[in-house]
Amino acid sequence: MGSGEMRVLQVVHAFPPFSNGGVEKHTYQLSQALSADHDVHVIFTSLGVSTYKKQMIDRINAHVIGIGSQKSGITTLRKLRVEHFHKRTGVKIFKDIIAGIDPDIIHFQHLLGLSADWIGVALSGRCSTFITLHDYWYICPAIELIDQNDNVCEGPQPGKCRSCWSARRAVEINNKHGSLLFAPALSLVIRSINKEYEFKKREAELLMHLNKIDHIISPSEFLKRIYVDHGVSGDKILVVRNGVDTGLLSRVAEEKKKINRAENIVFGYVGRLVRSKGLKIAVEAFKGIPADKAELRIYGRIKEEDGYVRDVRKSAEGVRNIKFMGEELDQRKIYESIDVLIFPSIWYENSPLVLLEALAARIPVIASDIGAVPELVEDGRNGRLFQCGNAKELRMQINNFLEDRGMISKMSERMGRPPSIEENALRISQLYGMSLR
């Protein structure tokens, strides 16, 4: 290794090109930026691999742990601690990878579907350990801190978590298998095989791991407050804003200036078509918006077998100016085609990549006023906020843009840009270096 070069092992549940969620894309972009100066390795899982393989992905040493083919819905009824918390099967592979790399830094990005035991393994070595908090996985078995009725949750309580997680899992399985299963009855079955003490144990052990880890990074002040309120030492958590590929997206902004837009204003929804992202609220808000003035383009993978997706598409039937565009992996094509982003999420968002991308492309945002969103969207400067879950208020904000079309260019000109992924990587690299002194 060269002078100052470190061996860095990033740990994440999934990774491009196998998976393209927000955490996965952030980890990929950060690892790629870090690899300019350091020896970067990433360990993750993939359904497409049977055991273990090592490969190069854009200068990144990728260690892929296979989890076989997709399991049936019935096999997901395994106990919580086996499936989501203490999946011990990958521990030996993790130890072997560490022995082969001898990393200076182990940085946990997400452990969904992996094993909390990996944190203990990392802590037992001589390397410096980091965790980036991306959501509420460490305190909420359902990850998003919203209950089975889509209400914001105040925090973990073993009995409540048991009921909520069981109900949510039942709906998830039912959506995948249609009328083959009945969610309420299935919820009772899941609840019966997941005991309350398992949820209590999960909460206690993950809190212990968080307070033993060397360094914790939070991309927002809001997320830091939530974890401090639930027992994590505030002195241990440092707020570092996530970065984004500002080079690519700033070029999008420059290209858009040259394009003569049609009379219609194009509003866009970008992301997963899931309940917690609030897509149905956007669809409801757009009903009654004149087709000759605006359209809503929905970008995201359409899973026809998913009950929520079917419900949303049914709700949009007959509305000519709502268009389902499907999944588009080319960011430029998405952001070049929309004038305003609609972000109607109903859970405590932390640092959503879609928001950062839109702002980097100088696209105004209409967003729900929840979680850390107000840290990114300044009402009246780079977008508008509306009351979370309120379709009427969202429609009012849409109409405000229709009535004052100049608002788009005004906001675009005066909005600041989010940190670049290179700036983010530099700051993370500095923290790595400081931890080894």
C-alpha positions as CSV (number, residue, x, y, z in Angstrom):
1,M,0.0,0.0,0.0
2,G,1.0,3.6,-0.6
3,S,1.6,6.2,2.1
4,G,-1.7,7.0,3.8
5,E,-3.6,4.2,2.0
6,M,-5.9,2.2,4.2
7,R,-7.6,-1.2,3.7
8,V,-11.3,-0.5,4.1
9,L,-14.0,-3.1,4.3
10,Q,-17.6,-1.8,3.7
11,V,-20.4,-4.1,4.9
12,V,-23.9,-3.7,3.3
13,H,-26.9,-5.9,2.7
14,A,-26.9,-5.5,-1.1
15,F,-24.9,-3.7,-3.8
16,P,-25.2,-2.6,-7.5
17,P,-25.6,-4.0,-10.1
18,F,-27.5,-6.7,-8.1
19,S,-29.6,-4.1,-6.2
20,N,-30.1,-0.4,-6.7
21,G,-31.7,0.9,-3.6
22,G,-30.6,4.2,-1.9
23,V,-28.2,2.6,0.7
24,E,-26.8,0.3,-2.0
25,K,-26.1,3.2,-4.4
26,H,-24.7,5.4,-1.7
27,T,-22.3,2.6,-0.6
28,Y,-21.3,2.0,-4.2
29,Q,-20.6,5.7,-4.9
30,L,-18.7,6.1,-1.6
31,S,-16.6,3.0,-2.2
32,Q,-15.8,4.1,-5.7
33,A,-14.7,7.5,-4.5
34,L,-12.7,6.0,-1.6
35,S,-11.0,3.6,-4.0
36,A,-9.0,6.4,-5.6
37,D,-6.8,6.5,-2.5
38,H,-7.5,3.3,-0.6
39,D,-7.8,-0.4,-1.0
40,V,-11.6,-0.8,-0.7
41,H,-13.5,-4.1,-0.2
42,V,-17.2,-4.5,0.0
43,I,-19.1,-7.5,1.4
44,F,-22.7,-8.0,0.6
45,T,-25.3,-10.7,-0.3
46,S,-26.9,-11.7,-3.5
47,L,-29.8,-14.0,-4.5
48,G,-28.0,-14.8,-7.7
49,V,-25.0,-16.5,-6.1
50,S,-25.1,-20.0,-4.5
51,T,-22.1,-19.7,-2.0
52,Y,-19.3,-17.1,-2.1
53,K,-17.3,-15.5,-4.9
54,K,-15.0,-12.5,-5.2
55,Q,-15.1,-10.2,-8.2
56,M,-14.0,-6.6,-9.2
57,I,-16.8,-4.0,-9.6
58,D,-15.4,-0.7,-10.8
59,R,-12.1,-0.8,-8.8
60,I,-13.9,-2.2,-5.8
61,N,-13.0,-5.6,-4.4
62,A,-16.5,-7.2,-4.1
63,H,-17.1,-10.2,-1.8
64,V,-20.4,-11.7,-2.6
65,I,-22.1,-14.0,-0.2
66,G,-24.7,-16.1,-1.9
67,I,-28.1,-16.7,-0.3
68,G,-29.4,-19.0,-3.0
69,S,-32.6,-18.7,-4.8
70,Q,-35.6,-16.7,-3.6
71,K,-37.4,-18.6,-0.9
72,S,-41.1,-19.2,-0.8
73,G,-43.4,-17.1,1.4
74,I,-43.9,-19.9,3.9
75,T,-40.2,-20.2,4.7
76,T,-40.1,-16.6,5.8
77,L,-42.0,-17.6,8.9
78,R,-38.7,-18.4,10.6
79,K,-38.1,-16.7,13.9
80,L,-37.2,-13.1,13.9
81,R,-33.8,-13.6,15.6
82,V,-32.8,-16.1,13.0
83,E,-33.9,-14.2,9.9
84,H,-33.3,-10.5,10.8
85,F,-30.9,-10.5,13.7
86,H,-28.7,-13.5,14.5
87,K,-28.3,-15.1,11.1
88,R,-25.2,-17.0,12.1
89,T,-24.6,-18.8,8.8
90,G,-22.4,-16.0,7.4
91,V,-20.2,-15.5,10.4
92,K,-17.4,-17.9,9.4
93,I,-17.3,-16.4,5.9
94,F,-17.1,-12.9,7.4
95,K,-14.2,-14.0,9.7
96,D,-12.4,-15.6,6.7
97,I,-12.7,-12.4,4.6
98,I,-11.4,-10.3,7.5
99,A,-8.4,-12.7,7.9
100,G,-7.6,-12.4,4.2
101,I,-7.9,-8.6,4.0
102,D,-6.6,-7.6,7.5
103,P,-8.6,-4.3,7.2
104,D,-7.7,-1.1,9.0
105,I,-11.3,0.0,8.9
106,I,-14.6,-2.0,9.0
107,H,-17.5,0.2,8.1
108,F,-21.1,-1.2,8.5
109,Q,-23.5,0.5,6.1
110,H,-26.5,-1.9,6.7
111,L,-27.0,-5.3,8.2
112,L,-30.5,-6.1,6.9
113,G,-30.6,-9.9,6.3
114,L,-27.0,-10.3,7.6
115,S,-26.0,-10.8,11.2
116,A,-25.6,-8.6,14.2
117,D,-22.9,-11.0,15.3
118,W,-20.7,-9.5,12.6
119,I,-20.4,-6.4,14.8
120,G,-19.0,-8.5,17.6
121,V,-16.6,-10.1,15.2
122,A,-15.3,-6.7,14.1
123,L,-15.0,-5.4,17.6
124,S,-12.9,-8.4,18.6
125,G,-10.2,-7.5,16.1
126,R,-7.6,-4.7,15.9
127,C,-9.3,-2.6,13.3
128,S,-11.3,0.6,13.8
129,T,-15.1,0.2,13.5
130,F,-17.7,2.5,12.0
131,I,-21.5,2.3,11.6
132,T,-23.5,4.6,9.4
133,L,-27.1,4.9,10.4
134,H,-29.4,5.0,7.3
135,D,-32.7,4.2,9.0
136,Y,-34.1,2.6,12.2
137,W,-33.1,-1.0,11.8
138,Y,-31.1,-1.0,15.1
139,I,-34.2,0.0,17.1
140,C,-37.1,-1.1,14.9
141,P,-37.5,-4.7,13.5
142,A,-39.7,-3.2,10.7
143,I,-36.9,-0.7,9.9
144,E,-39.1,2.4,9.3
145,L,-40.6,3.3,12.6
146,I,-44.2,3.2,11.3
147,D,-46.7,0.7,12.6
148,Q,-49.0,-1.7,10.8
149,N,-51.6,1.1,10.4
150,D,-49.0,3.4,8.7
151,N,-48.8,5.7,11.8
152,V,-45.5,7.0,13.0
153,C,-44.2,4.9,15.9
154,E,-42.6,6.5,19.0
155,G,-40.2,3.7,19.5
156,P,-39.6,0.1,20.4
157,Q,-41.8,-1.7,23.0
158,P,-41.4,-5.6,22.8
159,G,-45.1,-6.4,22.9
160,K,-46.0,-3.7,20.4
161,C,-43.1,-4.6,18.1
162,R,-44.2,-8.2,18.1
163,S,-47.7,-7.4,17.0
164,C,-46.6,-4.8,14.4
165,W,-43.9,-6.9,12.9
166,S,-46.1,-9.9,12.6
167,A,-48.9,-7.9,11.0
168,R,-46.6,-6.2,8.5
169,R,-44.9,-9.5,7.6
170,A,-48.3,-11.1,7.0
171,V,-49.3,-8.3,4.6
172,E,-46.0,-8.5,2.8
173,I,-46.4,-12.3,2.2
174,N,-50.1,-11.9,1.3
175,N,-49.3,-9.2,-1.3
176,K,-46.8,-11.5,-2.9
177,H,-49.1,-14.5,-3.0
178,G,-52.5,-12.9,-3.5
179,S,-55.5,-14.9,-2.4
180,L,-53.4,-17.9,-1.4
181,L,-53.1,-16.5,2.1
182,F,-55.2,-14.5,4.4
183,A,-53.3,-11.7,6.2
184,P,-55.1,-11.5,9.6
185,A,-54.9,-15.3,10.1
186,L,-51.3,-15.4,8.9
187,S,-50.4,-12.6,11.3
188,L,-51.6,-14.7,14.3
189,V,-49.5,-17.6,13.1
190,I,-46.4,-15.4,12.7
191,R,-47.0,-13.8,16.1
192,S,-47.3,-17.3,17.8
193,I,-43.8,-18.3,16.6
194,N,-42.1,-15.1,17.5
195,K,-42.0,-14.6,21.2
196,E,-42.0,-11.2,22.9
197,Y,-38.6,-11.9,24.6
198,E,-36.9,-12.1,21.2
199,F,-37.9,-8.5,20.4
200,K,-36.7,-7.4,23.8
201,K,-33.4,-9.3,23.3
202,R,-33.0,-7.8,19.9
203,E,-33.4,-4.2,21.2
204,A,-31.0,-4.7,24.1
205,E,-28.2,-6.4,22.1
206,L,-28.3,-4.0,19.2
207,L,-28.1,-1.0,21.6
208,M,-25.2,-2.7,23.3
209,H,-23.4,-3.1,19.9
210,L,-24.1,0.6,19.0
211,N,-22.6,1.8,22.3
212,K,-19.5,-0.4,21.8
213,I,-18.7,0.5,18.2
214,D,-15.9,3.0,17.8
215,H,-17.6,5.6,15.7
216,I,-21.2,6.2,14.5
217,I,-22.1,8.4,11.5
218,S,-25.6,9.9,11.0
219,P,-26.4,11.7,7.8
220,S,-29.0,14.0,9.6
221,E,-29.5,15.7,12.9
222,F,-33.0,14.2,13.1
223,L,-31.7,10.6,12.9
224,K,-29.1,11.4,15.5
225,R,-31.8,12.7,17.9
226,I,-33.9,9.5,17.5
227,Y,-31.0,7.2,18.4
228,V,-29.9,9.4,21.3
229,D,-33.4,9.4,22.6
230,H,-33.3,5.6,22.5
231,G,-30.1,5.2,24.5
232,V,-27.1,5.7,22.2
233,S,-24.4,8.1,23.4
234,G,-24.7,11.4,21.7
235,D,-20.9,11.9,22.0
236,K,-20.4,8.9,19.8
237,I,-22.6,10.1,16.8
238,L,-21.2,12.5,14.3
239,V,-23.4,14.1,11.7
240,V,-21.9,13.8,8.2
241,R,-24.2,14.6,5.2
242,N,-24.4,12.0,2.5
243,G,-22.9,13.0,-0.9
244,V,-24.3,12.5,-4.4
245,D,-22.9,12.5,-7.9
246,T,-23.2,16.2,-8.4
247,G,-21.0,16.2,-11.5
248,L,-23.5,14.1,-13.5
249,L,-26.5,15.9,-12.1
250,S,-25.2,19.4,-12.5
251,R,-24.7,18.6,-16.2
252,V,-28.4,17.6,-16.3
253,A,-29.3,21.0,-14.8
254,E,-27.2,22.8,-17.5
255,E,-28.8,20.8,-20.3
256,K,-32.3,21.5,-19.1
257,K,-31.6,25.2,-19.5
258,K,-31.2,24.7,-23.2
259,I,-34.4,22.7,-23.6
260,N,-37.6,24.5,-24.6
261,R,-40.2,22.9,-22.3
262,A,-43.8,22.2,-23.4
263,E,-46.7,24.0,-21.8
264,N,-47.3,21.2,-19.4
265,I,-45.3,21.1,-16.1
266,V,-44.0,17.6,-15.6
267,F,-44.1,16.4,-11.9
268,G,-42.2,13.3,-11.1
269,Y,-42.2,10.5,-8.5
270,V,-39.0,8.6,-8.3
271,G,-38.4,5.5,-6.2
272,R,-39.8,2.3,-4.9
273,L,-43.5,1.7,-5.3
274,V,-44.2,0.9,-1.7
275,R,-46.6,2.1,1.0
276,S,-44.1,3.9,3.2
277,K,-43.1,6.1,0.3
278,G,-46.6,7.6,0.0
279,L,-47.1,7.1,-3.7
280,K,-50.9,6.7,-3.3
281,I,-51.0,10.2,-1.7
282,A,-49.4,11.7,-4.8
283,V,-51.9,9.8,-7.1
284,E,-54.8,11.1,-5.0
285,A,-53.4,14.6,-5.0
286,F,-53.1,14.6,-8.8
287,K,-56.7,13.7,-9.4
288,G,-58.4,16.8,-10.7
289,I,-55.2,18.4,-12.0
290,P,-56.0,19.5,-15.6
291,A,-54.3,17.2,-18.1
292,D,-53.5,20.2,-20.4
293,K,-51.5,21.8,-17.6
294,A,-49.5,19.1,-15.9
295,E,-48.7,15.4,-15.8
296,L,-47.3,13.0,-13.1
297,R,-44.6,10.6,-14.3
298,I,-44.0,7.7,-11.9
299,Y,-40.5,6.1,-12.1
300,G,-40.0,2.8,-10.3
301,R,-40.1,-0.9,-10.9
302,I,-43.7,-2.1,-11.3
303,K,-44.3,-5.4,-9.6
304,E,-47.7,-6.5,-10.8
305,E,-47.9,-9.2,-8.2
306,D,-47.6,-6.7,-5.4
307,G,-51.0,-5.8,-3.8
308,Y,-50.0,-2.2,-3.0
309,V,-48.9,-1.6,-6.6
310,R,-52.1,-3.1,-7.9
311,D,-54.1,-0.8,-5.6
312,V,-52.2,2.3,-6.7
313,R,-52.6,1.5,-10.4
314,K,-56.3,0.9,-9.9
315,S,-56.6,4.3,-8.1
316,A,-55.0,5.9,-11.1
317,E,-57.2,4.3,-13.7
318,G,-58.8,6.8,-16.0
319,V,-56.5,9.7,-15.0
320,R,-54.9,10.5,-18.3
321,N,-52.1,12.7,-16.9
322,I,-50.7,10.0,-14.5
323,K,-48.1,7.8,-16.3
324,F,-46.3,4.8,-14.9
325,M,-42.9,4.9,-16.6
326,G,-41.4,1.8,-15.0
327,E,-37.8,1.5,-13.8
328,E,-35.2,3.7,-15.3
329,L,-31.6,3.3,-14.2
330,D,-30.2,6.2,-16.1
331,Q,-30.6,9.2,-13.7
332,R,-30.1,11.7,-16.5
333,K,-33.2,10.5,-18.4
334,I,-35.3,10.8,-15.3
335,Y,-34.2,14.2,-14.2
336,E,-34.1,15.7,-17.7
337,S,-37.7,14.8,-18.1
338,I,-39.2,16.3,-14.9
339,D,-39.6,19.9,-13.7
340,V,-40.7,19.3,-10.1
341,L,-40.1,16.2,-7.9
342,I,-42.9,15.0,-5.6
343,F,-41.7,13.3,-2.5
344,P,-44.7,12.2,-0.4
345,S,-43.1,9.8,2.1
346,I,-45.0,8.9,5.3
347,W,-42.0,7.6,7.4
348,Y,-39.2,9.4,9.2
349,E,-36.9,9.8,6.2
350,N,-33.2,10.3,6.9
351,S,-31.2,11.3,3.8
352,P,-33.2,10.1,0.8
353,L,-31.0,9.8,-2.3
354,V,-33.8,10.8,-4.6
355,L,-34.1,14.2,-2.8
356,L,-30.3,14.7,-3.0
357,E,-30.3,13.8,-6.7
358,A,-33.2,16.2,-7.5
359,L,-31.5,19.1,-5.6
360,A,-28.2,18.4,-7.3
361,A,-30.0,18.6,-10.7
362,R,-31.6,21.9,-9.4
363,I,-35.1,20.5,-9.5
364,P,-37.6,22.0,-7.0
365,V,-39.2,19.5,-4.6
366,I,-42.6,19.2,-3.0
367,A,-42.1,17.0,0.0
368,S,-43.8,15.8,3.1
369,D,-42.7,17.6,6.3
370,I,-41.5,14.5,8.1
371,G,-38.2,13.2,9.6
372,A,-35.1,14.9,8.2
373,V,-36.8,16.1,5.0
374,P,-37.0,19.7,6.3
375,E,-33.2,19.7,6.8
376,L,-32.9,19.3,3.0
377,V,-36.0,21.1,1.7
378,E,-36.2,24.7,2.7
379,D,-39.8,25.8,2.2
380,G,-39.9,28.6,-0.4
381,R,-36.2,28.3,-1.3
382,N,-35.7,25.0,-3.0
383,G,-39.1,23.5,-2.7
384,R,-42.4,23.4,-0.8
385,L,-43.3,21.3,2.3
386,F,-46.8,19.9,2.9
387,Q,-48.3,18.1,5.9
388,C,-47.4,14.5,5.8
389,G,-50.2,12.3,4.4
390,N,-52.4,15.2,3.4
391,A,-53.3,14.8,-0.3
392,K,-55.3,18.0,-0.3
393,E,-52.4,20.1,0.9
394,L,-50.1,18.4,-1.7
395,R,-52.6,19.3,-4.4
396,M,-52.6,22.9,-3.2
397,Q,-48.8,23.0,-3.6
398,I,-49.0,21.5,-7.1
399,N,-51.5,24.2,-8.0
400,N,-49.2,26.8,-6.6
401,F,-46.6,25.8,-9.2
402,L,-49.2,25.8,-12.0
403,E,-50.4,29.3,-11.0
404,D,-46.8,30.7,-10.8
405,R,-44.7,28.8,-13.4
406,G,-41.8,31.2,-12.8
407,M,-41.4,29.6,-9.3
408,I,-39.6,26.7,-10.9
409,S,-36.8,28.8,-12.4
410,K,-36.5,31.0,-9.4
411,M,-36.1,28.1,-7.0
412,S,-33.7,26.4,-9.4
413,E,-31.4,29.5,-9.6
414,R,-31.2,30.1,-5.9
415,M,-30.9,26.5,-4.5
416,G,-27.6,25.3,-3.1
417,R,-26.2,22.0,-4.0
418,P,-25.8,19.0,-1.7
419,P,-22.3,17.7,-0.9
420,S,-20.6,15.8,-3.8
421,I,-19.8,12.2,-3.2
422,E,-16.1,13.2,-3.5
423,E,-16.5,15.7,-0.6
424,N,-18.3,13.1,1.4
425,A,-15.6,10.5,0.7
426,L,-12.9,13.0,1.8
427,R,-14.6,13.6,5.1
428,I,-15.1,9.9,5.7
429,S,-11.5,9.2,4.8
430,Q,-10.4,11.9,7.3
431,L,-12.4,10.2,10.0
432,Y,-10.9,6.9,9.2
433,G,-7.4,8.4,9.4
434,M,-8.1,10.1,12.7
435,S,-9.5,6.9,14.2
436,L,-6.1,5.1,13.6
437,R,-3.9,7.6,15.3
